[in-house]
């Protein structure tokens, strides 16, 4: 089952790599920029931080982190979809602080780094795509140093019943049709709602953070709970 999901997700994101960022703006009504801005303000970064950005995709979050680092700081963006990394590498050539950034092809379920390597490990809008969200968080916690943090910014489940009904109508009925119009393929955006069905709500994800051994876990709902920010400490 895990292998099937990985292969499907790889295929989906290979198809939409070139339009991924534009589609995020359309489908979230630009809210994803506000969510990222909020999350960036919460990150416990210092100029010398060593950071791993898991499932970095086209690198938007990786580059935002790099801008906050000093000359000694480094951020590695890891992804398993070659087409997404191609876009990220093209962007890197034009990025002012490219000496602080490295992109790596790798598996979030088996991170190719030793224990206790990074000060901070982040994942943005990808935890729900993992074969096992808990397994991915466990790997992220493994590679973070004691005293370091694990951060997730992810779609979530609205907490107010009236808004949840409205949002789910959009998410399940309208969003795949918009995706089909823009990309010419319904499947990638039909996957988005599917990926949330079995994914925990905000409090459930907090508990998952705790199960993998993280402490002082807290979360914040964003835009009526459409998305959520989570952080936990090792």
C-alpha positions as YAML, in Angstrom:
chain: A
units: angstrom
residues:
- id: 1
  name: UNK
  ca: [0.00, 0.00, 0.00]
- id: 2
  name: UNK
  ca: [2.78, 2.43, 0.94]
- id: 3
  name: UNK
  ca: [4.60, 1.74, -2.29]
- id: 4
  name: UNK
  ca: [1.44, 2.33, -4.32]
- id: 5
  name: UNK
  ca: [0.83, 5.67, -2.63]
- id: 6
  name: UNK
  ca: [4.42, 6.78, -3.16]
- id: 7
  name: UNK
  ca: [4.28, 5.91, -6.86]
- id: 8
  name: UNK
  ca: [0.95, 7.70, -7.29]
- id: 9
  name: UNK
  ca: [2.12, 10.85, -5.50]
- id: 10
  name: UNK
  ca: [5.35, 10.83, -7.54]
- id: 11
  name: UNK
  ca: [3.30, 10.66, -10.75]
- id: 12
  name: UNK
  ca: [0.91, 13.42, -9.64]
- id: 13
  name: UNK
  ca: [3.63, 15.89, -8.75]
- id: 14
  name: UNK
  ca: [5.68, 15.06, -11.82]
- id: 15
  name: UNK
  ca: [2.72, 16.15, -13.93]
- id: 16
  name: UNK
  ca: [2.12, 19.47, -12.20]
- id: 17
  name: UNK
  ca: [5.69, 20.53, -11.33]
- id: 18
  name: UNK
  ca: [5.81, 23.45, -13.78]
- id: 19
  name: UNK
  ca: [2.49, 24.85, -12.63]
- id: 20
  name: UNK
  ca: [2.64, 23.90, -8.97]
- id: 21
  name: UNK
  ca: [3.23, 27.36, -7.49]
- id: 22
  name: UNK
  ca: [0.73, 29.14, -9.74]
- id: 23
  name: UNK
  ca: [-1.91, 26.53, -8.97]
- id: 24
  name: UNK
  ca: [-1.32, 26.90, -5.22]
- id: 25
  name: UNK
  ca: [-2.13, 30.59, -5.51]
- id: 26
  name: UNK
  ca: [-5.28, 29.97, -7.54]
- id: 27
  name: UNK
  ca: [-6.62, 27.12, -5.43]
- id: 28
  name: UNK
  ca: [-5.93, 28.70, -2.03]
- id: 29
  name: UNK
  ca: [-7.07, 32.20, -3.11]
- id: 30
  name: UNK
  ca: [-3.52, 33.42, -2.31]
- id: 31
  name: UNK
  ca: [-3.93, 32.27, 1.30]
- id: 32
  name: UNK
  ca: [-0.89, 29.99, 1.09]
- id: 33
  name: UNK
  ca: [1.34, 33.09, 0.98]
- id: 34
  name: UNK
  ca: [-0.15, 34.37, 4.23]
- id: 35
  name: UNK
  ca: [0.22, 30.92, 5.83]
- id: 36
  name: UNK
  ca: [3.88, 30.72, 4.83]
- id: 37
  name: UNK
  ca: [4.51, 34.25, 6.07]
- id: 38
  name: UNK
  ca: [3.01, 33.39, 9.46]
- id: 39
  name: UNK
  ca: [4.96, 30.12, 9.67]
- id: 40
  name: UNK
  ca: [8.23, 31.83, 8.73]
- id: 41
  name: UNK
  ca: [7.84, 34.24, 11.66]
- id: 42
  name: UNK
  ca: [7.53, 31.26, 14.05]
- id: 43
  name: UNK
  ca: [10.65, 29.40, 12.90]
- id: 44
  name: UNK
  ca: [13.41, 29.28, 15.55]
- id: 45
  name: UNK
  ca: [16.16, 30.33, 13.14]
- id: 46
  name: UNK
  ca: [19.55, 31.82, 13.89]
- id: 47
  name: UNK
  ca: [22.01, 33.10, 11.26]
- id: 48
  name: UNK
  ca: [24.03, 29.87, 11.62]
- id: 49
  name: UNK
  ca: [21.12, 27.41, 11.60]
- id: 50
  name: UNK
  ca: [21.48, 24.12, 9.72]
- id: 51
  name: UNK
  ca: [18.04, 23.35, 8.27]
- id: 52
  name: UNK
  ca: [16.43, 20.47, 6.38]
- id: 53
  name: UNK
  ca: [13.32, 21.24, 4.32]
- id: 54
  name: UNK
  ca: [11.60, 17.90, 3.64]
- id: 55
  name: UNK
  ca: [9.50, 17.51, 0.47]
- id: 56
  name: UNK
  ca: [10.84, 20.86, -0.70]
- id: 57
  name: UNK
  ca: [9.17, 20.65, -4.10]
- id: 58
  name: UNK
  ca: [10.05, 23.64, -6.27]
- id: 59
  name: UNK
  ca: [11.90, 25.26, -3.36]
- id: 60
  name: UNK
  ca: [9.66, 28.18, -2.35]
- id: 61
  name: UNK
  ca: [9.97, 27.44, 1.37]
- id: 62
  name: UNK
  ca: [13.66, 26.48, 1.07]
- id: 63
  name: UNK
  ca: [14.52, 29.82, -0.50]
- id: 64
  name: UNK
  ca: [12.49, 31.74, 2.09]
- id: 65
  name: UNK
  ca: [14.47, 30.03, 4.87]
- id: 66
  name: UNK
  ca: [17.78, 30.75, 3.12]
- id: 67
  name: UNK
  ca: [17.01, 34.48, 3.11]
- id: 68
  name: UNK
  ca: [16.80, 34.37, 6.91]
- id: 69
  name: UNK
  ca: [20.20, 32.70, 7.33]
- id: 70
  name: UNK
  ca: [23.66, 34.22, 7.54]
- id: 71
  name: UNK
  ca: [26.79, 33.21, 5.57]
- id: 72
  name: UNK
  ca: [27.37, 30.20, 7.84]
- id: 73
  name: UNK
  ca: [23.76, 29.00, 7.70]
- id: 74
  name: UNK
  ca: [22.67, 26.22, 5.33]
- id: 75
  name: UNK
  ca: [19.38, 24.77, 4.16]
- id: 76
  name: UNK
  ca: [18.97, 21.49, 2.29]
- id: 77
  name: UNK
  ca: [15.79, 20.99, 0.28]
- id: 78
  name: UNK
  ca: [14.96, 17.30, -0.17]
- id: 79
  name: UNK
  ca: [12.35, 15.88, -2.54]
- id: 80
  name: UNK
  ca: [11.72, 12.57, -4.29]
- id: 81
  name: UNK
  ca: [10.13, 14.03, -7.46]
- id: 82
  name: UNK
  ca: [12.78, 14.79, -10.04]
- id: 83
  name: UNK
  ca: [10.53, 17.14, -12.03]
- id: 84
  name: UNK
  ca: [9.97, 19.34, -8.97]
- id: 85
  name: UNK
  ca: [13.70, 19.42, -8.22]
- id: 86
  name: UNK
  ca: [14.43, 20.46, -11.81]
- id: 87
  name: UNK
  ca: [12.32, 23.58, -11.27]
- id: 88
  name: UNK
  ca: [14.01, 24.19, -7.90]
- id: 89
  name: UNK
  ca: [17.50, 23.90, -9.45]
- id: 90
  name: UNK
  ca: [16.56, 26.37, -12.22]
- id: 91
  name: UNK
  ca: [15.40, 28.83, -9.57]
- id: 92
  name: UNK
  ca: [18.57, 28.28, -7.58]
- id: 93
  name: UNK
  ca: [20.69, 29.56, -10.48]
- id: 94
  name: UNK
  ca: [18.96, 32.95, -10.16]
- id: 95
  name: UNK
  ca: [18.87, 33.02, -6.34]
- id: 96
  name: UNK
  ca: [21.03, 35.65, -4.61]
- id: 97
  name: UNK
  ca: [22.02, 33.39, -1.70]
- id: 98
  name: UNK
  ca: [22.53, 30.16, -3.61]
- id: 99
  name: UNK
  ca: [25.65, 29.26, -1.61]
- id: 100
  name: UNK
  ca: [23.35, 28.66, 1.39]
- id: 101
  name: UNK
  ca: [21.11, 26.19, -0.47]
- id: 102
  name: UNK
  ca: [21.47, 22.62, -1.66]
- id: 103
  name: UNK
  ca: [18.81, 20.42, -3.22]
- id: 104
  name: UNK
  ca: [18.92, 16.66, -2.72]
- id: 105
  name: UNK
  ca: [16.93, 13.85, -4.29]
- id: 106
  name: UNK
  ca: [15.80, 11.57, -1.48]
- id: 107
  name: UNK
  ca: [13.03, 9.77, 0.36]
- id: 108
  name: UNK
  ca: [11.32, 11.51, 3.30]
- id: 109
  name: UNK
  ca: [10.54, 8.11, 4.80]
- id: 110
  name: UNK
  ca: [14.26, 7.24, 4.94]
- id: 111
  name: UNK
  ca: [16.18, 10.50, 5.22]
- id: 112
  name: UNK
  ca: [19.80, 10.13, 4.01]
- id: 113
  name: UNK
  ca: [21.32, 11.93, 7.01]
- id: 114
  name: UNK
  ca: [22.78, 10.83, 10.37]
- id: 115
  name: UNK
  ca: [20.94, 11.30, 13.65]
- id: 116
  name: UNK
  ca: [21.17, 14.74, 15.28]
- id: 117
  name: UNK
  ca: [22.32, 16.63, 12.16]
- id: 118
  name: UNK
  ca: [20.02, 19.67, 11.89]
- id: 119
  name: UNK
  ca: [18.86, 22.52, 14.12]
- id: 120
  name: UNK
  ca: [15.48, 22.62, 12.40]
- id: 121
  name: UNK
  ca: [13.53, 20.28, 10.12]
- id: 122
  name: UNK
  ca: [10.49, 21.60, 8.22]
- id: 123
  name: UNK
  ca: [7.82, 20.20, 5.93]
- id: 124
  name: UNK
  ca: [5.26, 22.30, 4.06]
- id: 125
  name: UNK
  ca: [2.02, 20.98, 2.51]
- id: 126
  name: UNK
  ca: [3.43, 17.48, 2.06]
- id: 127
  name: UNK
  ca: [2.97, 15.53, 5.27]
- id: 128
  name: UNK
  ca: [-0.45, 14.30, 4.15]
- id: 129
  name: UNK
  ca: [1.13, 12.91, 0.96]
- id: 130
  name: UNK
  ca: [3.46, 10.59, 2.86]
- id: 131
  name: UNK
  ca: [2.85, 6.83, 3.00]
- id: 132
  name: UNK
  ca: [2.95, 7.30, 6.78]
- id: 133
  name: UNK
  ca: [2.77, 10.81, 8.25]
- id: 134
  name: UNK
  ca: [3.93, 9.44, 11.60]
- id: 135
  name: UNK
  ca: [6.84, 7.62, 9.99]
- id: 136
  name: UNK
  ca: [7.91, 10.81, 8.23]
- id: 137
  name: UNK
  ca: [7.72, 12.82, 11.48]
- id: 138
  name: UNK
  ca: [9.75, 10.13, 13.23]
- id: 139
  name: UNK
  ca: [12.48, 10.47, 10.60]
- id: 140
  name: UNK
  ca: [12.40, 14.27, 10.89]
- id: 141
  name: UNK
  ca: [12.74, 14.01, 14.67]
- id: 142
  name: UNK
  ca: [15.63, 11.56, 14.26]
- id: 143
  name: UNK
  ca: [17.77, 13.92, 12.16]
- id: 144
  name: UNK
  ca: [17.14, 16.97, 14.39]
- id: 145
  name: UNK
  ca: [19.64, 17.72, 17.17]
- id: 146
  name: UNK
  ca: [18.51, 17.66, 20.80]
- id: 147
  name: UNK
  ca: [17.07, 21.11, 21.43]
- id: 148
  name: UNK
  ca: [16.10, 21.45, 17.77]
- id: 149
  name: UNK
  ca: [12.59, 21.72, 16.33]
- id: 150
  name: UNK
  ca: [10.33, 19.94, 13.85]
- id: 151
  name: UNK
  ca: [7.81, 22.12, 12.00]
- id: 152
  name: UNK
  ca: [4.84, 21.30, 9.78]
- id: 153
  name: UNK
  ca: [2.69, 23.71, 7.77]
- id: 154
  name: UNK
  ca: [-0.16, 21.69, 6.31]
- id: 155
  name: UNK
  ca: [-3.72, 21.72, 5.10]
- id: 156
  name: UNK
  ca: [-6.10, 20.77, 7.88]
- id: 157
  name: UNK
  ca: [-9.79, 20.32, 8.66]
- id: 158
  name: UNK
  ca: [-11.87, 23.42, 9.47]
- id: 159
  name: UNK
  ca: [-13.09, 23.35, 13.05]
- id: 160
  name: UNK
  ca: [-16.39, 25.27, 12.71]
- id: 161
  name: UNK
  ca: [-19.12, 22.98, 11.37]
- id: 162
  name: UNK
  ca: [-20.74, 25.62, 9.12]
- id: 163
  name: UNK
  ca: [-17.43, 26.52, 7.49]
- id: 164
  name: UNK
  ca: [-16.34, 22.89, 7.20]
- id: 165
  name: UNK
  ca: [-19.43, 22.10, 5.10]
- id: 166
  name: UNK
  ca: [-18.80, 25.09, 2.82]
- id: 167
  name: UNK
  ca: [-15.11, 24.35, 2.48]
- id: 168
  name: UNK
  ca: [-15.58, 20.65, 1.79]
- id: 169
  name: UNK
  ca: [-18.04, 21.47, -1.01]
- id: 170
  name: UNK
  ca: [-15.36, 23.63, -2.62]
- id: 171
  name: UNK
  ca: [-12.57, 21.20, -1.87]
- id: 172
  name: UNK
  ca: [-14.28, 18.05, -3.18]
- id: 173
  name: UNK
  ca: [-16.50, 19.44, -5.96]
- id: 174
  name: UNK
  ca: [-15.02, 22.65, -7.30]
- id: 175
  name: UNK
  ca: [-11.25, 22.39, -6.80]
- id: 176
  name: UNK
  ca: [-10.69, 19.31, -9.04]
- id: 177
  name: UNK
  ca: [-12.61, 21.05, -11.84]
- id: 178
  name: UNK
  ca: [-10.46, 24.18, -11.57]
- id: 179
  name: UNK
  ca: [-7.36, 21.99, -11.65]
- id: 180
  name: UNK
  ca: [-8.64, 20.19, -14.73]
- id: 181
  name: UNK
  ca: [-9.28, 23.50, -16.52]
- id: 182
  name: UNK
  ca: [-5.85, 24.95, -15.75]
- id: 183
  name: UNK
  ca: [-3.66, 21.84, -16.00]
- id: 184
  name: UNK
  ca: [-5.79, 19.79, -18.37]
- id: 185
  name: UNK
  ca: [-5.79, 16.82, -16.00]
- id: 186
  name: UNK
  ca: [-8.29, 16.23, -13.21]
- id: 187
  name: UNK
  ca: [-6.25, 13.57, -11.38]
- id: 188
  name: UNK
  ca: [-3.65, 15.80, -9.66]
- id: 189
  name: UNK
  ca: [-6.30, 17.98, -8.05]
- id: 190
  name: UNK
  ca: [-8.67, 15.16, -7.30]
- id: 191
  name: UNK
  ca: [-5.75, 13.83, -5.23]
- id: 192
  name: UNK
  ca: [-5.73, 16.90, -2.96]
- id: 193
  name: UNK
  ca: [-9.07, 16.17, -1.26]
- id: 194
  name: UNK
  ca: [-8.35, 12.44, -1.22]
- id: 195
  name: UNK
  ca: [-5.10, 13.08, 0.64]
- id: 196
  name: UNK
  ca: [-6.95, 14.70, 3.55]
- id: 197
  name: UNK
  ca: [-9.58, 12.01, 4.12]
- id: 198
  name: UNK
  ca: [-7.46, 9.88, 6.47]
- id: 199
  name: UNK
  ca: [-5.18, 12.68, 7.64]
- id: 200
  name: UNK
  ca: [-5.60, 13.77, 11.29]
- id: 201
  name: UNK
  ca: [-7.14, 17.09, 12.28]
- id: 202
  name: UNK
  ca: [-5.07, 19.73, 14.05]
- id: 203
  name: UNK
  ca: [-5.28, 18.18, 17.53]
- id: 204
  name: UNK
  ca: [-4.70, 14.71, 16.11]
- id: 205
  name: UNK
  ca: [-1.52, 15.90, 14.43]
- id: 206
  name: UNK
  ca: [-0.37, 17.42, 17.73]
- id: 207
  name: UNK
  ca: [-0.70, 13.96, 19.30]
- id: 208
  name: UNK
  ca: [1.27, 12.44, 16.43]
- id: 209
  name: UNK
  ca: [4.09, 14.92, 17.12]
- id: 210
  name: UNK
  ca: [4.10, 13.75, 20.74]
- id: 211
  name: UNK
  ca: [4.07, 10.07, 19.79]
- id: 212
  name: UNK
  ca: [7.35, 10.45, 17.89]
- id: 213
  name: UNK
  ca: [8.96, 11.89, 21.03]
- id: 214
  name: UNK
  ca: [8.65, 15.66, 20.47]
- id: 215
  name: UNK
  ca: [7.97, 17.94, 23.44]
- id: 216
  name: UNK
  ca: [6.30, 21.31, 24.08]
- id: 217
  name: UNK
  ca: [4.16, 20.74, 20.99]
- id: 218
  name: UNK
  ca: [1.75, 23.48, 19.96]
- id: 219
  name: UNK
  ca: [-0.27, 24.32, 16.88]
- id: 220
  name: UNK
  ca: [-2.22, 27.21, 15.40]
- id: 221
  name: UNK
  ca: [-5.20, 27.02, 13.02]
- id: 222
  name: UNK
  ca: [-4.99, 29.33, 9.98]
- id: 223
  name: UNK
  ca: [-7.91, 30.76, 7.96]
- id: 224
  name: UNK
  ca: [-10.69, 29.07, 9.95]
- id: 225
  name: UNK
  ca: [-8.61, 25.91, 10.18]
- id: 226
  name: UNK
  ca: [-8.10, 25.32, 6.43]
- id: 227
  name: UNK
  ca: [-4.43, 25.02, 7.30]
- id: 228
  name: UNK
  ca: [-2.46, 24.55, 10.52]
- id: 229
  name: UNK
  ca: [1.01, 25.27, 11.82]
- id: 230
  name: UNK
  ca: [2.62, 22.71, 14.17]
- id: 231
  name: UNK
  ca: [5.91, 22.79, 16.04]
- id: 232
  name: UNK
  ca: [7.55, 20.39, 18.48]
- id: 233
  name: UNK
  ca: [10.96, 20.23, 20.16]
- id: 234
  name: UNK
  ca: [13.43, 17.39, 20.55]
...
